[in-house]
Amino acid sequence: MQLEFVVNQENTGKSLTAFLRENGVSLALIKRIKFLPNGIMVNGVKQNSDYKVKSGQRVVINTADTAENVDKSTVIPQDIPMDIVYMDDCCMVVDKPYYMPVHPSFNHPTNTLANAFMGYWKNKGGQKIFRAINRLDKNTSGLVLIALDAYSAERLKGNVDKTYTAIVQGKVEQQQGVIELPIAREAESIITRCVRADGQYAKTQYTVVKQNDDFSLLDIKLHTGRTHQIRVHFSYLGHCLAGDDLYGGSTEYISRHALHCRKLEFVSPFNNKKVVINSKLPQDMADIVIKI
């Protein structure tokens, strides 16, 4: 993708690097593209990164992934269907099913969202690297935002509002609340987390939507993004997610933890307009909601 910036009077005399940094382009991206034939252009002429810009000049950068960079990726392209619910020149949003990992791992090198993404663009003859902005557990369903170039990834990182729907066991007493409890890795585990004083700060905000004595349906917003944050916080409070046997939940009504990323809000780097995407609750969770 090409991005264009116009130099104003206040930026006259600054280096291209300084000018681009002020416009949200990371130093890592500048270093990567400055050696490309059309990486950084000023009024149609390639310039070095230390070139001094002048008022009125048009600076164009090419942020597209190169074949060389894509070839270095270890993600295997696979022809796996994706439910694409939004796409522009900078990003796309995919509604991920549960039981699908986002990234390949030692135990799951294939059949992940990353494999599906790489296969999608390979079939279209494009060159893209997988850059997920929000990451969901394998068994968490819902919306995943993917940046389509390095610049967009920098712009989107940390600037996405996520809303989750969760079903927890039991009746949550307070209709609204904020949980601020530090989360750490369990001493003898590489997977499970726990609430512990020496852990990382974690903040979860929730609202009860519907409940009975058996279950509570919650709307949840994360202010931090710790591993298993929602699952750990509610397990600690004695309200495990339904189906979350890793943290003490029962699998009687659902075979995976009942958590769904139902809403994403962000400003697209493509046109600087706010985008709001919603996702329907999966059937396995909807079946429990009917009982509440």
N, C-alpha and C positions, 0 to 999 in steps of 0.2 A: 504494500500500500504506500502511496505517496502522501506526504503531509506538507502543507505550505504555510509559511509564516511571513508576515510583513514587518520589516524593521521600522520602529518608530523613532522619533528624535531622541528620546531618552536612552535608547540602546546604541546610538551612534558611537563608534569607537570601541565597542566591546568585541571580544573574540567570538568566533562562531560557536565555540564550545560554551562560553558563558551565556550567549544569547539563547542557545538551544536548551541549556540547563534551566534557564528561567521560564522556558515554555514547556517544561515537564518532560524533556527528553533525558533519559538516564545517561550517566557517563559511560556505562558499559555498552549501551546501544551506540553512542557516538563513536566509541573506539572500534566497534564492529563494522559500522557502515562507512567510516571515513576513507577506507581503502578501496571501496567498491567504485567502479567506473562512474556510476551516477548516484553515489551514496549521499553526498551533500553538494547541492548546487545553489549558486547565488546568481540570480538573473540569467539562468540557463548555462552558467559556466561552473565547472567543478572547481571547488576551492578547498584549501587545507583548513583544518579545524582551528588554526590560530589566525586565520584571516579576520581583519577588522571590518565589521559590517557598517553600513551607512544607511541613513534614514531613507525609507521608500524602497529599499531593495527587497526582493522576494526570495526567501530561502526555502528550498524544497529538499526534503530528505526522503529516501526510499527505505522503508522499514520492512519490506517483504523478506521472508525467509529465503535463503539461497538453497540451491540443490545440495551444495556442500554441507550446510548446516543440517538439512533434513536427513541426509545420508548418515550423519553422525548419530542420529537418534537410534536408540535400541528398541523402540516400540515397533512391533511387527504390525503392518497394516492388515486388517481383516475386514471382510465384507459382512459387517454386522449392522442391522437396521438401527437407526437412531431416531428418537422422537424429537425433532428440532422444532422448537416452539417460537424461536425468534432468531433472526440473523440480519446483520448489516455488514458493512465493509470492515468493521473493527472487532466484532464479537458475535458469538452465537450462544443461545441458551438451549440446553438439552434437558428433557425430562427423563431422568435416569430411573430404570426399574430397580427394585430391591434385588439382592443377590448378585448384582454386578459391581465389581470393584471399579473405582475411578482410575487408579494407576496400576500398571503391572507390578508384580512382586515376585519373590522367589517361589511362593506357593501358587501364584496366579499370574504366570507370564503372558497369558493370552485371555481373550474374551472379556476384556475390560473396556471401559469407555474410551480410554486412550487408543486402544487398538481399533475400535470402531471409528473414531475421529480420523485417524491416519488413513484407514481404508476408504472413508468417504472422500477425502481430498485426493487420494491417489486415483480413485475412479473418475474424478473430475479433471484430472491432469494438473492439479494444483500442488503447491509446495508449502506445507504448513507444519509447524511444530506444536504439539499439544501443550497448552498453557491453561490449566484449570485455575480459576480465581478462587472459587470456594470448593472445598473438598468434603465429600460425604463418605461415611462408612459404607462398606460393601452392602450391609443390610438396611441402610437408610435410603429411602426413595426420595425422588423429587428433583428440583431444579439445580442444574450446574451451569455456571457461567464460564465460558471459555474465550480467552482473548485470541485474536487471529494474527497478532503481531506483537513484537516486543514492546513497542511504544504503548499500545493499548493496554498491555498487561501492567505496565508501570502506572498508568492512569487509573486503572480499575482497582488495583490492589489496595485493600483497606478502605475502599469507598463503595461498598455494597451493603445494603440493608437486607438482612435475611430474616424471614419469619418461618418458624417451624410449627407444625401440628404434632402433638404428642398425646398418647393415651397412657396414663399412669394408673397404677393400681391403688385403690382406696379413694377416699374422699379427702381432697386437699382442703384444709380448714380456711385459709385465707383466699379470698377471691382474686386478689392480685398480690404480687410480691416480687421482691428482688433478692436473689441468692448471691451472696458474695463470699465464697469459700475457696481457698487455695487448693489447687489440684496438683498432685505429684504422681509419679510412676510407683506402682507397688514394688517393694524392695526386691522381690524375687520373681518378677514377671516383666516381660517386654511388651505385654499387651495391655493388661489391666491398669487402671488408674484409681486413685483414692483421694479423699479429702485429707490433707495433712498440712500442718502449720508451715512447713518449709517448702510448700509447693508454690506454683505460679499463680498469681492473682487471676481469678476467674469470676465473671459476673453474668448471671442469667436472669432475665426478666420474664415473668409469666402472667397470664390472665386465664382464669377458669372460664371456659365457654359453656360447658355442660358437665353434670356429674350426678352420680348416685353413690350408694354405699360401696359399690364394687370398683367403679372406674371414674376417672376425671379426664375430660377432654380439655387440653390446654393449647393456647396460643403462646409461643415462646419466641423471644428475641434475644440473640446473643450479642453481648457487648465485648466479649473476647472469644477467641477461637481455640480453646484447649481441646486436646484429644479426648473424646468421649464426654465432653463437658456436661451436656444435658443428662446423659445417662448416669454419670457419677453424682451430680448434684441431687437429682431426685431420688436416687438410691440411698444417699446419705440421709435424706429427710424421711425415709421410710416409705417412699412412693415410687418403687421401681417401675420402669417402663414395662408395659405388658409385653410378654414375649422375650424379655431381655434376660435370658438365663445366665449370662455372664455376670450380671450384677444382681442376681436374686429374683428376677421376674419369672412369672409362670408362663409356660407355653401352651396352656390349656386352650386358649382362644386364638392365638396367633403364633406362627412359627419363627418369627423374627421380631426384633424390638420395634415397637409401634412408633416410628418417628418418620416424618415426611417434611421435606423442605418445600413449603407450599407457595412461597412468594419471594421474589427478588425485586429490589428497587435499586437502580443505578443510573448514572448519567453516561450515555454512550460517547466515547471519544470521536465517533463518526460525525455527529452533528451537535454535540453538547446538549442534547435534549434528554429529559428524564424518561426512563423506560421502566414500566411496572409489568411484571409477568406473574401470572397465577397458575397454579397446578391443581388439578382435581385430586382428591384423596383416593389412594388405591383401594381396591375392593376389600382386601383383607382388613384394613383399618376401618373402612366404612361399615363392614359387618359388625364390628364391635360398637361403633357409634350408635347403631340402631338399638342396641341393648341398653344404652345409657338413658 
